[in-house]
Amino acid sequence: MNPQPARLLVRASILHFLADPGEHDDPRAWQYFEDGALFVEDGHVSFCGDFAALEAAVPVARRDAARLCDYRGKLLLPGFVDSHVHYPQLRVLGSWGRQLLDWLTDYTFPAERALADENVARETASFFLDRLLAHGTTTASVYATVHPQSVEAFFVEADKRKLRMLCGKVLMDRNCPEFLRDTPATALSDSAALIARWHGRGRLGYTVTPRFAPTSSPEQLEVAGELFRSRPDMHLQSHLSENTREIAWVRELFPAQRDYLEVYESFGLVGRGAIYGHGIHLSASERERLAGSQTAIAFCPTSNLFLGSGWCAHADLGRAGVPLGLATDVGGGTSLSMLRTMGAAYEVGQAGGQTLSPWRAWYLATLGGAHALALDHAIGNFLPGREADFVVLDSTRIPELDFRLRYASTLAERLFALMMLGDERCVAATHVLGERVWESVAA
């Protein structure tokens, strides 16, 4: 990491969002400054606007004390937010040929077993976080394994990097291998100890993490609800309606509940701060109830495609008012790149008859993800006081993209080309609390 002073002035083209642009691309939802300035003091945003307006907004003594980062010709945005990702599954990224339930048995569970070894967990967490930063992602909602040491390892590495991260111990006490099984009692004791040690430490937050309804008994889901209610700023993550076989299985295991969502509702596992991966096969009633409780969905398009789970109806979720984030779902998804993920989100939308505009795609990858994770008070845009996490993108790193952009006449056209043709090669630098923590070496 390159140490930087308490004050930093960044000059670049700057885009950030103030709200969800919706289906009609409301221009009031974003701000774009072609020649922009971002002024950072003690890791937080003091000013964001046109460079020409900086002189009037920031006194000369403060400007003169700042280090200048000149990224002119590049695009600066808030750091990407990955709203659903499994760090142990990097070990099986790109494994061949299964759908969800087979994938868990054949790949996920064996990979997670390895993280019982704390040294393996530390090595995996360190690599995972370094690669997130190389892809421009500065915040994520992360699944560990059932082993408390896998959460400990992740938080140690995230805290070392001063990252805004969420993570939690996976809870599973049935329908899983014995080597990954806990109990309601150990779910409570292990999670409570981790919460006491890590929740609210630095920029870290704990996420209660039942894997999904089929792998937790009613008794363990009761524990999860108790943990979620234990603090007002607690987070919760799980999976919902990803696969039709999964939904049928839930119906068999919980015959008293009318649908999948009601299983979670009956244990108090909904509300602001709760997010569920996928949400592909939801009824209108489930969408309405998610919106009513402000329970979020993580849209995982590369996983939709790779595991053949179906097409997430992102527009229907948006119309219903469900908070929505974008997610890589590695290793069910195939890349940590949020640029690739935006491109896949457009393709999934096209396949499902729900077009995704570039404005909403970029919103979902930044402020939308922050809102879905109940972190938009701290990250997601450049309003004064926000934490200064940001990514710098250089479209010239990919010759085909650079050539295409010579013929783009509008910002929307440029953003669309960047999300369809761009990838992690476009990430020129990543900053955390203003500090440059990753920088690409140009070819």
N, C-alpha and C positions, 0 to 999 in steps of 0.2 A: 504494500500500500504506500502511496505517496502522501506524506504529511502535508497538510495545507493550513494556512492561517485561519483565524476565526472568521475572517471576512473573505468572501469569494465573489467575484463578478464574472458571470458567464455570458458570452455573446454568441448567439446562434439564432436560427429560425426556431421559434418556440410554438408548440401546440399543447393546449391542455383543455380539459372539459370542466364545466361548471355544473352540468346536469346531463341527464339522459336525453340525447337528441330525438329519440323515438323513431317511429316509422317514417315521419315526414321531415327528418333532418332539420330540426329547429335550429336556426343559426345562432340563437341566443344561448345555446347549450355549450358553445366552445369559444375559445379565444385563440387567435393565431397572430403572431408577430413575425413578419418576414425578417426584419432586422431587430431581434429581440434581446432583452437583457433580463437575466435572472440574478438578483442580488441575495446572497446567502450570508447570514450572520449566525455564528454558533450552531451551524447545522440546520438552521431553519430559514424559510423564505421570508425575506423582508420586502422584496419588490419583484414583480414580474410585469413586463410591459414592453413598449417600444424602447429601443435603445436611446432614441432622441428624447424620451421623457425622463430618463434616468437622472439627468442633472437637476431637474426640478423636484424629483421625488426623494433623492438621497443626498444629504449634505456632503460637500466636497471632502471634508476631513475623513468621513467614513469611506467614501469611494477611493480616496488615495491610499487608505490602509489595506485595501483589498488586493488579492492576487487576481490577475485576469486570466481566464481560460477562454481563448478565442476559438470557437467552433463555427465560425462563419462558413456558410455553404453546406452545413449539416443541420439535421432536424433534431431538436431536443424535446423530449416528452417526459412526464413522470415515469418512474421506474415501472416496468410491467408487474402485474399482479397475477399470479397463478393460483386460482382458487381451489385447486384439488390436484394433489400429486403425491405419489407414494415413493419416498426416497429409497427404500430397500429394493424396489423393483428395477432400479437401474441395472441390476445384475442380470435381468432377463429381458432387457429392452430389445424389441425386435425378434422375439421368439416365435417360431412358426405355428400357425394354423389351429387355433382353438376359439371357441366362444366362451362367454364369461365363466360359467361354472367349471368347465374343463380347464380353462386358463388358471383359475385359482388352484385347483388340485395339482396340475402338472408343472406349473411354473412359480406362481406367487408363493405358495406355502413353503416349498423347498428354499426359495430365495430368502424368505423371512427367517427361516430357521437359523441361517448363518449369522444373523445379527444378535444371537444369544451371546456371542463373543464380543465383548465391549471393544476390543481392538479392531475387529472387523467393522463394527458399527461406527467407530470414530473415523476410520479410513473412508468408509462409504459416505458418511455425512460430510466430511471435508471435501471429497471430490464432488459430491452433489451440489453443495453450496457454491463452490468455485465455478462449476459449470452453469449454474443459474445466473451468476453474475456475468459470465461470458456471453450469455444469451440476453442480457439486459433485464433480467427479472430480479427485483429487489425485495419482494414480499411474496410469501406463498403460505397456503394452508396445507400442512404436510402430515402424512400418515407415517408413523414409525412402525414398530411391530408390537407384539404382546409383551416383549421384554422391557422392563423399565430402563435397563441400561441403554437400549436403543434410543429412547427419548433423551436420556441424560447426555448421551454422546452428541445428539443433534443440537441440543440447546447449548452445550459447551462450545461447539463450533460456530453456531449462529451468534452467540454472545461475543465471541472473539472478533467477529466481523462487524459487530454493532448493527445487526440486521433487525428489521421489523419482521418477525416470523411467528407463525402459529404451528403448534405440533402437539400430538398426544399419543399416549399408549393405546394400541388397539385392544379392544375388549372382545373376547371370544370364549364362550364356555360350552359350546356344543357345535355339532356338525362341522368339525375341524379336526385336524390331526392332534393327537395327544401332545406332541411336542410344541404346539402353539396354543394350548388350552389353559385358560385361567379359571377362576371361580368368581361368583359375585363378591365374595369376601376379599379376594386378592385384587379384583378390579377396583374395589373401593379403597383398600389400604394403599396399593401402589399408586393409584391416581392421586389420592389425597396428599401423599408424600411429595410427588412430583409437582403438584399445584403449589404446595407450600414453599418448595424450593425455587420454582422457576416462574410462576405466573406473575407478571408485572415486573420481573427483574429486567433491567435495561429496557429493551424494546421487544421483549418476548411475551407471548401469551399462550396459555394452555388451552387445548381443545379436547373436550371429552369425545372419545372416538370409538363407539361401537361399530364394528366393521359393517355389518348390515343385519337386519332383523333375523335372518335365518341362523346366524352364528351366535346369537345371544338368547339366552332363556328369558322368560318374563322377569325372573328375579334379577338378572343382570341388567335388563333394560330399566328396571326400577332404580337400580344403583346409578345408572347413567343419568337418569332424570334428577336424582338427588344431587349428583355432582354438578350438573348443569345449573341447577338452582342455587348452588352453594355460594356463588358470588354474582353480583349484578353484571359484571363485565366478562363472564365466562363465555367461551365459545364451544360449539359442538359441530361435529362433522360425521357424516355417514353416507350411505348409498341409497338411492330410491329409484325404483322402476327403470332399471337399465336394460333388462332382458326379459322376454316373455316367459321363459322357463323359470326364472327367478320369481316373477310375480305369481305364477302358479304355485310355486313352492311356499311362498309366504301365505297364500290363501289356505294351503293345507295345514301349515303350522299355527296359524292364527285364525281359525274359522269364525270366531266371534266378531272380528272386525270386518267392516264392509269393504275396505280397500287397503292398499299398502300404506298410504299415508296415515290412516287411522291407527295403525299399529304404533307408529311413533307418537301420534297425538295422545294416545291413551296413557303413555308413560311420561308426558310432559317434555317431549324432545323436539319441540317446535318453538319458534319465536325469533326475535332479533338476535343475531349472533349464531344462529344455527344455519348450516348449509349442507345440502345433499347433492352428491355427485349424480349427474346424468339426467334424471327426470324425463326420460324419453317417452314412456308410455303412460302418460297421465290423463285422467279424465278431466272434464271441465270443472267438476266439483273439487277435485284435488288442487287444480290451479287456483281456484277461488280461495280455498282454505289456506294454501301457502301464502297467497297475497295478503289475506286477512291477518295472518300471524306474522307477516314480514319474514318468513322463512325463505332462504335463498336456494337457488339451484346453480350448480356449477356445470356449465355447458362444455362438454369434452368431445369436440368433433373428431379429432384424429382417432380417438378410442371408438367412437361410433363406427367409423369406417373400418378400423383394423379388426375389431372383434365382431363386426357385423351385427351390432346391437339394434340398429334402427336410426332414425333421424330425429334429433331433438327439435321440437317445434318452438324455436326461440321466439318467433313473432307472437305466437299464442301466449307464451309466458309473459312477454312484454305487455301485450294488450291487457292481460289480467292483472298486471301490477306486481308480478313476482320479481324480487331482486335477482339479478342474473350476473354471474361472473363467467369469465372464460378460463379454461383449464386445460393442461396438457395430459393429465391422468397417466403420466409415465409410471409403470411400463405398459399399461393397456394402450395408452397413446404411444406415438412413435418418435416424439421429439420434445425437447425442453424449450424449443423456440416458440415464443408467442407470435412471431411473424408467421411462421408456418401454420400455427394454430388458427390465426385469423383467416388465412387462406382456406384452410380446411373447413372453417365455420361457414364461409361463403358457399363452398361446394356442398356441404350438408344441407344448407338452406335451400340451394337450388334443387337438390334431389327431393326435398320435401315440399317444394312449392312455396318457400318462404325466403324471399330475397333479403340478404343482409347488406346494408349500405356500408361504405367505408367509414362513415362517421360513427355509426353505432358499433362497428367492429373495434375501432380504436378506443371508443369509450369503454367497451366491455373489458378491454385489455388493461385499462388504467383505472379510472375513477369507478367504473362499474364493478370491477373486482374488489376495490377497496370498500365500496358500499355493501356489496354482498357479504363481505367478511366483517362488517361493522367496524371498519377501521378508517372510514372516510373523514373522521375528525382529525386524523393525523397524517394521512397520505392520500395520494390519488390525483391531486392537482397542485397548483402553485399559488393558492391563496396565501395571504400573509399568515405566518405562524405554522404553516405545514412543514413537515420534515422534508429536507431537501434531498430526496432520493430521485435520481433521474438517469435516463439513458440517452446517448447521443448516437444517431443513426447516419450512416454515410452510404448513400445509394450508389456511389461510384465504385464500390467494392465488387459489384457484380456487373460485368460488361453489358449483358443483355438488358438488365434493369436500367442502367445508365443510358443506354441507347434509346430504350422505350421512353424514358422521361424527357428526352429532347423534344418529343412530340406531344407531351401532355400540356394542355392549355389551362387547366384549373387545378386548384389544390386537391379537390376531391379525386380527380383523375390520378394525380400523383400519389395520393394516399392509397388508392385502390391498387395501383401498379406495385407499390412497395409491399403491400400485404400479400399480393398474389405471387410476386416474383422474388421477393426478398426473403432472407433467412438470417441466421446468426452471423454470417459474414458481413452484414451491414452494421453490426454493433461496433462502433468506433471506441466507445468508452462507457463505463458505468460508474456512477457516483453514488455514495451512501453518506447521508448527512453532509453533503457537499464534498466529501473526500473522494478522490478518484481511486477506486478499488480495482478496476480492471480497464486495460487499454489494449486495443488491437494493434498489432504490428502490421502496417500496411505492406502489401506485397510490392 
